[in-house]
Amino acid sequence: MKYDIKVTRTNNSRVSDVDFDNIPFGRLFSDHMFVSEYVGGQWINPRIEPFAPFLIHPGSMGLHYGQSIFEGMKASLSQDGDPMLFRPEMHGRRLNVSAARMCMPAFPEDLFLEALHMLVGMDRTWIPPKEGSALYIRPFMFANDEFIGVKTSQTYKFIIITGPVGPYYPRPVSLLAETKYIRAARGGVGDAKAAGNYGGAMLPAKLAQDKGYDQVLWLDGREFKYVQEVGTMNIFFVIDGKVITPSTDEGTILKGITRDSFIKLLPELGYKVEERPLSIEEVVDAYHSGVLQECFGAGTAAVVAHVDKIAYKDLIMELPPMEARKVGEMAKSYINALRAGKIEDKWGWIVPVKTEALVG
Ligand SMILES: Cc1ncc(COP(=O)(O)O)c(C=O)c1O
C-alpha cells in the first residue's frame, strides 16, 4: 500500500447484533470509517477509525453554502466469500468530476481506492452473504471552513462510511413526468453528485407522492420536452425492440455507473442501446402505437426498478406486466450474478479487495 493510512480498530464490534436476514436500508453503519482532511492545499491525516459521530462547527461552510458531494457504491461477496468492489475506479473518477464542478479539491484516486480496500477489508464481516445484498459504501466530501460568507472554502473533510443493505426487491414504480419543476439545466450542476440536487428534488417528489406516484420523471429544464432521469436512477425505455436511454452530453444528467454497465452489457445480450435525446412525445407515440414495451430505472441501489405506470399531463400510460419485462430483468440478473462472482467478468468490473487489506 502506497499511503500511510493510520488504523485504529474498535474494541467493540457491533456486527453480531445485525440480523442479516432483515436489514433496513440506510440505517445500519459498520464498525469503522475512513476520514481525511484537506488543509493547506493537501489531504492530510488519512485514517480509519471506529465509526462515531463527530463534532462540527456551526459555521462550517458545508452546512450553509452547498459545497457538499457524495458517491454511492457497493461491495459484495464472491461465491468463496471474498469481498469484491464494483467498478470502484469509476466512482473515484466521478467523485472528482463532482468536486471539480463544485470548486472543491480532487481527492487522489489512488488514495480513494486504497481507503476503500482497507475499510471494506476491515469491515468484511459486515457484507451480507445473500445474492443481491451488499455493503453500501458512502464516500462524501464537504466544505469545512468556519466562516459565514459566500466564498470557496479552503478546508474540507472527506469521509467514507459503509453499511449493509438487504436484497432490493422493489415493486414496480409509478412515475409522474414533471412539467413545472426541473432538476437540472444546461450549465448547471446536474451531472455532479451534489447534495443540493437531491434537496431541490424533494418538494416535487413529495407533490408527486401526494398524487399517488412513487417518483418524478424529470424532463429537460428548457422545454420540458426531453426525458432526463428519475430520483437516484437513470432511465431506460424499450420501444419496438430497441433499448433507448437519454444521452448525457448536455451535462444535465448524472452519468450513472449502472447505466454505463448496461450500455456495455446489453449489446452482448443481443440488444443494441441507443443513447440519444428521447422526447416524452416519442414515449407517448410509442404507447399509443402499442410499442412501448418496457421502462426501467438503473442505479446502484436497486440495480433495476421496473416502471409500471407513467403519467404525463392528462395521459396515464400503463406499461406491460412483469412477464414482458425482459430486458430490465436480464440486465439486473446479469449484474447481480457478476457481483456474486457467478459469471465471468469479461470487463474487469469486479475488483477483489486486496489481500493486504484482509489481514487482522
Ligand atoms: C441523480 C442520479 N441519477 C442516476 C443515478 C445512478 O447512478 P449509479 O448507477 O452510478 O448508481 C444516481 C445514483 O447514484 C443518482 O443519484
The ligand as an SDF file (V2000), in Angstrom:
LIG
                    3D

 16 16  0  0  0  0  0  0  0  0999 V2000
  -29.4340   11.5090   -9.8240 C   0  0  0  0  0  0  0  0  0  0  0  0
  -28.9450   10.1150  -10.0440 C   0  0  0  0  0  0  0  0  0  0  0  0
  -29.0360    9.5750  -11.2710 N   0  0  0  0  0  0  0  0  0  0  0  0
  -28.5810    8.3330  -11.5440 C   0  0  0  0  0  0  0  0  0  0  0  0
  -28.0090    7.5570  -10.5570 C   0  0  0  0  0  0  0  0  0  0  0  0
  -27.4940    6.1880  -10.8750 C   0  0  0  0  0  0  0  0  0  0  0  0
  -26.0960    6.1620  -10.8050 O   0  0  0  0  0  0  0  0  0  0  0  0
  -25.3040    4.8460  -10.4040 P   0  0  0  0  0  0  0  0  0  0  0  0
  -25.6890    3.8140  -11.3900 O   0  0  0  0  0  0  0  0  0  0  0  0
  -23.8750    5.2320  -10.5210 O   0  0  0  0  0  0  0  0  0  0  0  0
  -25.7210    4.4950   -9.0320 O   0  0  0  0  0  0  0  0  0  0  0  0
  -27.9150    8.0750   -9.2450 C   0  0  0  0  0  0  0  0  0  0  0  0
  -27.2860    7.2850   -8.1710 C   0  0  0  0  0  0  0  0  0  0  0  0
  -26.1290    7.4730   -7.8810 O   0  0  0  0  0  0  0  0  0  0  0  0
  -28.3800    9.3770   -8.9880 C   0  0  0  0  0  0  0  0  0  0  0  0
  -28.2950    9.9060   -7.7480 O   0  0  0  0  0  0  0  0  0  0  0  0
  1  2  1  0
  2  3  1  0
  2 15  2  0
  3  4  2  0
  4  5  1  0
  5  6  1  0
  5 12  2  0
  6  7  1  0
  7  8  1  0
  8  9  2  0
  8 10  1  0
  8 11  1  0
 12 13  1  0
 12 15  1  0
 13 14  2  0
 15 16  1  0
M  END
$$$$
